């Protein structure tokens, strides 16, 4: 959305990080946003700004709203964006049971998957703990695998903000050399989400897909 001066919301992101989730949601919702890349190590934005001054947590994503307010935490950001375009069905209406199931999944992904990936990305994580982290993830994958049986997406046939987040996190298995072949429903799900046109747009915009020939 744009304010009276024509300034769009701005999403601070790092390619392939959890900020990919709100990026996907914005494209699926048809909500215009500007993108500004963040160097996660240097904590500098592409324009040279000190990212600590934008988000004191130092993490992506951060969404700068039309009035300059900053919203952080991916699950909150995707709900905000989705509610700007309710017709897209990315988050069901307030008060419906379906909405709380989407929120349930957003919480599961952030607490049970995202946080279990975190030690694998930290250089100071002891090597002997990494197999433990991967075992924890495998146990959660078992749950997701069973849930996806007979479903296109987490909520059935409807793609939601929770799918954008789950897809983003599952992509990290490639970086961490985690073989998903033991979870065929998850493998099919990742391919299905990746093939969505708006998801492809987001991946390509972040340099995660080669431009079409």
C-alpha positions as MATLAB code, in Angstrom:
seq = 'XXXXXXXXXXXXXXXXXXXXXXXXXXXXXXXXXXXXXXXXXXXXXXXXXXXXXXXXXXXXXXXXXXXXXXXXXXXXXXXXXXXXXXXXXXXXXXXXXXXXXXXXXXXXXXXXXXXXXXXXXXXXXXXXXXXXXXXXXXXXXXXXXXXXXXXXXXXXXXXXXXXXXXXXXXXXXXXXXXXXXXXXXXXXXXXXXXXXXXXXXXXXXXXXXXXXX';
ca = [
       0.000    0.000    0.000;
       1.143    3.578   -0.594;
       0.632    6.673    1.475;
      -0.342   10.123    0.187;
       3.239   10.732   -0.934;
       3.293    7.546   -3.005;
       5.732    5.783   -0.679;
       5.237    2.025   -0.444;
       5.905   -0.163    2.527;
       9.461   -1.407    2.606;
      10.528   -4.949    3.463;
      14.048   -5.404    4.758;
      15.230   -8.840    3.714;
      18.173  -11.148    3.245;
      17.974  -13.592    0.315;
      16.501  -16.932    1.344;
      16.240  -15.990    5.018;
      12.943  -16.089    6.911;
      12.141  -12.715    5.311;
      11.300  -14.693    2.161;
       8.013  -15.610    3.855;
       6.501  -12.078    4.004;
       7.982  -11.395    0.571;
       5.976  -14.320   -0.825;
       2.849  -13.267    1.063;
       3.061   -9.729   -0.312;
       3.292  -10.998   -3.884;
       0.498  -13.533   -3.379;
      -1.669  -10.792   -1.868;
      -0.875   -8.263   -4.585;
       0.320   -5.797   -1.960;
       3.084   -3.539   -3.347;
       6.239   -3.358   -1.260;
       9.722   -2.050   -1.821;
      12.614   -4.360   -1.045;
      15.855   -3.403    0.650;
      18.512   -6.027    1.079;
      20.291   -6.387    4.421;
      23.797   -7.731    4.920;
      23.159   -9.917    7.949;
      26.800   -9.972    8.988;
      27.617   -6.303    8.583;
      24.100   -5.201    9.635;
      24.057   -2.710    6.782;
      21.317   -2.203    4.218;
      21.877   -1.887    0.481;
      21.512    1.885    0.809;
      24.211    1.987    3.481;
      21.937    2.420    6.494;
      22.782    0.940    9.882;
      20.270   -1.883   10.220;
      20.522   -1.784   14.018;
      18.857    1.633   13.815;
      15.990    0.175   11.794;
      15.488   -2.999   13.815;
      17.259   -3.063   17.205;
      16.902   -6.862   17.154;
      19.279   -6.921   14.194;
      17.253   -9.587   12.415;
      15.231   -9.748    9.234;
      12.476   -9.304    8.377;
      11.410   -5.808    9.267;
       8.532   -4.066    7.542;
       8.516   -0.282    7.394;
       4.901    0.818    7.208;
       3.506    3.782    5.297;
       3.803    6.094    8.304;
       7.360    5.023    9.124;
       6.418    2.618   11.902;
       8.474   -0.595   11.932;
       6.889   -4.005   12.343;
       9.130   -6.974   13.144;
       8.752  -10.758   13.584;
       7.790  -12.713   10.473;
       4.549  -14.296   11.774;
       3.212  -10.853   12.731;
       4.299   -9.293    9.440;
       2.626  -11.935    7.277;
      -0.646  -11.508    9.181;
      -0.486   -7.745    8.712;
       0.139   -8.030    4.967;
      -2.492  -10.731    4.509;
      -5.119   -8.623    6.272;
      -4.499   -5.811    3.775;
      -5.838   -8.105    1.033;
      -8.442  -10.373    2.648;
      -9.739  -11.441   -0.750;
      -6.526  -13.425   -1.294;
      -7.426  -15.785    1.551;
      -3.886  -15.896    2.916;
      -5.219  -15.555    6.462;
      -8.884  -16.365    7.144;
     -11.181  -13.711    8.658;
     -10.879  -12.776   12.316;
     -13.014  -14.907   14.595;
     -13.084  -17.945   12.319;
     -11.694  -21.260   13.486;
      -9.685  -21.499   10.267;
      -7.769  -18.357   11.180;
      -6.646  -19.882   14.445;
      -5.457  -22.989   12.640;
      -3.317  -20.783   10.385;
      -1.951  -19.029   13.481;
      -1.351  -22.454   15.012;
       0.808  -23.396   12.047;
       2.673  -20.100   12.064;
       3.538  -20.728   15.712;
       4.572  -24.313   15.015;
       6.906  -23.305   12.200;
       8.539  -20.528   14.203;
       8.992  -22.502   17.429;
       9.451  -26.089   16.291;
      11.162  -25.753   12.911;
      12.737  -22.317   12.559;
      14.289  -22.364   16.020;
      15.604  -25.898   15.571;
      17.378  -24.783   12.390;
      19.046  -21.857   14.166;
      21.890  -23.844   15.813;
      22.811  -25.325   12.427;
      23.502  -21.852   11.046;
      25.549  -20.632   14.004;
      29.328  -21.064   13.564;
      29.823  -21.478   17.317;
      27.433  -24.431   17.660;
      29.427  -27.478   18.864;
      29.668  -30.138   16.163;
      28.341  -32.791   18.506;
      25.082  -30.862   18.945;
      24.252  -30.603   15.267;
      23.033  -34.229   14.978;
      20.733  -33.526   17.932;
      19.281  -30.489   16.153;
      18.746  -32.537   12.995;
      17.050  -35.292   14.995;
      14.723  -32.707   16.519;
      13.868  -31.471   13.040;
      13.274  -35.013   11.778;
      10.733  -35.585   14.540;
       8.886  -32.408   13.500;
       9.076  -33.396    9.834;
       7.310  -36.641   10.753;
       4.391  -34.604   12.067;
       4.241  -32.361    8.989;
       4.511  -35.385    6.693;
       1.444  -37.005    8.248;
      -0.528  -33.775    8.163;
       0.165  -33.205    4.463;
      -1.160  -36.619    3.438;
      -4.017  -35.947    1.029;
      -3.570  -32.175    1.256;
      -2.207  -29.685   -1.250;
      -1.315  -27.183    1.462;
      -1.428  -26.994    5.235;
      -5.066  -25.886    5.220;
      -6.132  -28.163    2.384;
      -6.578  -26.647   -1.074;
      -6.042  -23.037    0.062;
      -2.507  -21.606    0.109;
      -2.013  -19.451    3.211;
       0.622  -17.369    4.945;
       1.576  -20.442    6.958;
       2.583  -22.196    3.729;
       4.831  -19.299    2.777;
       6.644  -19.665    6.102;
       6.850  -23.472    6.042;
       8.174  -23.432    2.468;
      10.803  -20.848    3.392;
      12.073  -22.911    6.311;
      12.004  -26.209    4.411;
      14.268  -24.685    1.752;
      16.997  -24.571    4.391;
      17.253  -28.358    4.320;
      19.236  -28.012    1.083;
      21.713  -25.630    2.708;
      22.112  -27.972    5.673;
      22.333  -31.109    3.515;
      19.243  -32.670    5.063;
      17.771  -35.312    2.764;
      13.982  -35.025    2.630;
      13.449  -38.161    0.553;
      12.148  -39.991    3.620;
       9.226  -37.552    3.707;
       7.648  -37.810    0.222;
       4.639  -35.652    1.087;
       6.993  -32.850    2.124;
       9.074  -33.248   -1.042;
       5.940  -32.965   -3.188;
       4.714  -30.023   -1.110;
       7.957  -28.056   -1.546;
       7.851  -28.607   -5.310;
       4.173  -27.600   -5.422;
       4.745  -24.346   -3.560;
       7.896  -23.544   -5.535;
       5.900  -23.827   -8.766;
       3.411  -21.122   -7.764;
       3.970  -18.112  -10.053;
       4.140  -15.564   -7.228;
       6.553  -17.745   -5.274;
       8.753  -17.994   -8.350;
       8.627  -14.190   -8.643;
       9.811  -13.791   -5.053;
      12.597  -16.345   -5.455;
      13.788  -14.708   -8.656;
      13.660  -11.211   -7.118;
      15.939  -12.384   -4.311;
      18.380  -13.960   -6.746;
      17.431  -17.490   -5.726;
      16.334  -18.513   -9.231;
      18.000  -17.868  -12.515;
      16.155  -15.484  -14.799;
      14.110  -17.156  -17.509;
      16.016  -17.528  -20.780;
];
